[in-house]
Amino acid sequence: MARRSRSARRSDTSAAKAVNASPFIQRRLPFYEVLDEEQIIKLEAQVDWLIQDVGIAFRDDSEALRIWKEAGANIDGDIVRAPADWIRALCAKAPSQFTQLARNPDKSVTIGGKNQVFAPIYGAPFVRDLSKGRRYGDMASFEQLVKLAYMHPNLHHTGLVICEPCDVPVSKRHLDMVLAHMTLSDKPHLGAITEMSRAQDSVAMAEILHGADVMEENCVIMGNVNTNSPLLVDKVVTEAIRVYCGRNQGIVVVPFILSGAMGPVSTAASVAQAMAEAMMCCAFSQIVRPGAPFVLGNFLSSMSLKSGAPTFGMPEPVISNYAIGQLARRAGLPLRCGGSLTASKIEDAQAAYESADSMHSTMLAGANYVLHAAGWLEGGLCTGYEKLIMDADRLGSYQKVLDQGLDCSDEALARDAYSEVAPGGHFLGSAHTMRNYKTAFYEPKLSDSENVESWEDLGSKDMRQRAYELWNSMLEHYEEPPMDDAKREELNAFGSKRK
Amino acid sequence: MARRSRSARRSDTSAAKAVNASPFIQRRLPFYEVLDEEQIIKLEAQVDWLIQDVGIAFRDDSEALRIWKEAGANIDGDIVRAPADWIRALCAKAPSQFTQLARNPDKSVTIGGKNQVFAPIYGAPFVRDLSKGRRYGDMASFEQLVKLAYMHPNLHHTGLVICEPCDVPVSKRHLDMVLAHMTLSDKPHLGAITEMSRAQDSVAMAEILHGADVMEENCVIMGNVNTNSPLLVDKVVTEAIRVYCGRNQGIVVVPFILSGAMGPVSTAASVAQAMAEAMMCCAFSQIVRPGAPFVLGNFLSSMSLKSGAPTFGMPEPVISNYAIGQLARRAGLPLRCGGSLTASKIEDAQAAYESADSMHSTMLAGANYVLHAAGWLEGGLCTGYEKLIMDADRLGSYQKVLDQGLDCSDEALARDAYSEVAPGGHFLGSAHTMRNYKTAFYEPKLSDSENVESWEDLGSKDMRQRAYELWNSMLEHYEEPPMDDAKREELNAFGSKRK
């Protein structure tokens, strides 16, 4: 516990090629239940009313309407209405938790129940780092970001569109993105959804990687889709459900609701609307394939009255995270919500305050699959290299809170230490401290706890500058996880053929 | 909801002379109970063991030992041991909540129960701002910071040592500090504790301000003291208790435990030790004056294994906040814990991540009195002007989460809005939105939600720069709250006489 020297720090920072010790979080901390019985009854009655009386439009996919009709729903134009009891019964067919296999079995994740899985930002067209500034994402940055997500011990899953590789034509982009996740990383990831053929390509590539037999019995890939709130589900969603769930793979369906625009200007109404939209999609998925893995998503943002722009890390989405967590547990469905979200353009204090409040509530809410857990800037328009590493550093703290809760074992209560230490003394050298200090504290890589003089001696670097050094050092140490040559060739051949 | 113009933004930023609308938080959100029955039993047995078998030293105050002895405790040298049942029975005499009167009755605060009160940093020798950098605190900066705490709507209480006014001799400093809080602000505040005579001066000044009659029946001032952990209570604590509680005023007693140094290197043991130390002080206070207001404090920090320095916003203090909240509620005592804590030297992302995780857990833990809720830098060595304003901006978000929870009223469920909006449409112009948008969202002053182009046009300012502009603007608009001339003269005369 001596003051570390400069050289010690340097070697520590560069020793960043850690591999994930714990492939996902198995929560020991109790859930936080914010809603009382009366609130639950009112919210669930609202969900039922939206499903039964208001209805949800399923548009541009006649096959989806045919499936609903055959199953017995009421179809009025493209509005689908159904008895809420029936929808809830269909939702109950979806597993409350399931495992997504990674190609490295040590990195498979279980989604649902008390398990929580963190994945990076999804969908940003821009990237930003401290040396090159803000620019369109490209395949080179995409690959760097996938490598970082693979290397970081606090990210359990690599998502998919960690940035948009804008230099690759849209029609071919999904092939390169999926291939990069499959070859540069051995963690679980998502597949494409933007067109039916792209979803099919993703599932076909997963079949090559994992084998048809394994795939028949296991979830090896998932798609992540947004509804067109309010109350509209377009063919991107239904086709993705048909492709992924049709092969017994997972689907994450996420109503994205900016309160006041895509939902009423009220958190309770927006939460209920999100539940109704997602549950209808879940029911649809279970008609397509009973038992297919489904993750109920929620993405709720507040609004600046001055600019009309979405705001993040604010009290309304914080409370919505807590509420949706409780409602999803009651529905018995795995939940995706939250993330390290911010409206800030750079990795300043605003970005960190907003991300932390957003993610702290995401953590406690019990979100089972957390996309955007690291790297998000600018309301999701930009992936920050430094932000990715800074957020991920904090995720380790959340993992410890969730995994361990408060250890009250006899060893933790340390009665023997009190026989060694007099009133006003210190425990630094006690046998209990010697036995436990190495694992007692979470040791973040990017928080500086030096005194001001040492910090100034080292160049008065802020967290952003330290993060810049860390991700560069990590990339220098990147090693591609081994892969069977025949499999790699088959994946490449599939991509070439499809292009 | 149109994009605001530059001039609109400027006038908005300068319109910062808000006065607190809600003088403290009346929590509607349920408490978060993280400990199960088995953990509670083990922790409380540990507390009892420390009180009964290990004992707590009361040192350098023979009067304190005399009081303990007369009341019936076991005294062995300076170690006080007592039956835990008796100590718990004494603690039960302290009020579970009480009101501290402010000189402006609209700003009186209730501490305990479901009420939560935010106060700024306490005790930093240094100050820092963006233009003058880091320097020793002085009376000029002290007064500026008190003015800012007075003006900020999200701070309910002004604390006391918002920075150390190092240019005033220590023997006279308390008089100037208390006078500044009494005259520059009309919010509730603390008194001095470092020597018995300084505590007495503070109480005497409170008597001048509020009148002896009011003071006999009400809490109008409190002291805040630290024990000398582990298991040592010195005369600063016992004398402060004798002075404040002797006059039926409040005392906050806070074990400051750096796990591994002033307590075992275990969160559970450190939490139990803090409970034992604080409960013994509470029992002492109730022997001195049954029914005197007592706040059970807890300040637990983790440690960097590399530097040995305290770390903040880490998983161990986060979980300790949740646990101590539950234990304090079981003991029926108001709680002080947490704050917006960080080891960072500046207002960068590290400062904000750590402060937010620290404060989010403080908020949910139900901390009734939160010193250090704004302004803390460098492990408490430095008060940041920008940090004060940035943290306070975030406190408004916590207040909304706590005060409101999730409103599930019929108006919030907005059923009428769905008759106006088609699937895929928007709620921007619906009658429900028009009725509610003005109060729907928390509107922070310092978060920028502009798009990147607008933000760049405005100078690409980070939150720290915006905070610098805001506090300068606030000070330009400061107006001293009115005070009776005779009272002011009497306070000044008291100060002159005591100097």
Interface residues (C-beta under 8 A of the other chain):
Chain A: M1 A2 R3 R4 A8 R9 D12 L29 P30 Y32 E33 V34 L35 D36 E38 Q39 K42 L43 Q46 W49 L50 V54 I56 A57 R59 D78 I79 R134 N228 P230 L231 L232 S259 G260 A261 M262 G263 P264 V265 S266 T267 A268 A269 V271 A272 S302 M303 S304 L305 K306 S307 G308 A309 P310 T311 G313 M314 P315 E316 V318 I319 S320 Y322 A323 A343 S344 K345 I346 E347 D348 A349 Q350 A351 A352 Y353 E354 S355 A356 D357 H360 S361 L364 E378 G379 L381 C382 M390 R394 S397 Y398 K400 V401 Q404 G405 L406 D407 C408 E411 A412 L413 A414 R415 A417 Y418 V421 P423 G424 G425 H426 F427 L428 S430 H432 T433 N436 Y437 K438 A440 F441 Y442 E443 P444 L446 S447 D448 S449 E450 N451 V452 S454 W455 S460 D462 M463 R464
Chain B: M1 A2 R3 R4 A8 R9 D12 L29 P30 Y32 E33 V34 L35 D36 E38 Q39 K42 L43 Q46 W49 L50 V54 I56 A57 R59 D78 I79 R134 N228 P230 L231 L232 S259 G260 A261 M262 G263 P264 V265 S266 T267 A268 A269 V271 A272 S302 M303 S304 L305 K306 S307 G308 A309 P310 T311 G313 M314 P315 E316 V318 I319 S320 Y322 A323 A343 S344 K345 I346 E347 D348 A349 Q350 A351 A352 Y353 E354 S355 A356 D357 H360 S361 L364 E378 G379 L381 C382 M390 R394 S397 Y398 K400 V401 Q404 G405 L406 D407 C408 E411 A412 L413 A414 R415 A417 Y418 V421 P423 G424 G425 H426 F427 L428 S430 H432 T433 N436 Y437 K438 A440 F441 Y442 E443 P444 L446 S447 D448 S449 E450 N451 V452 S454 W455 S460 D462 M463 R464
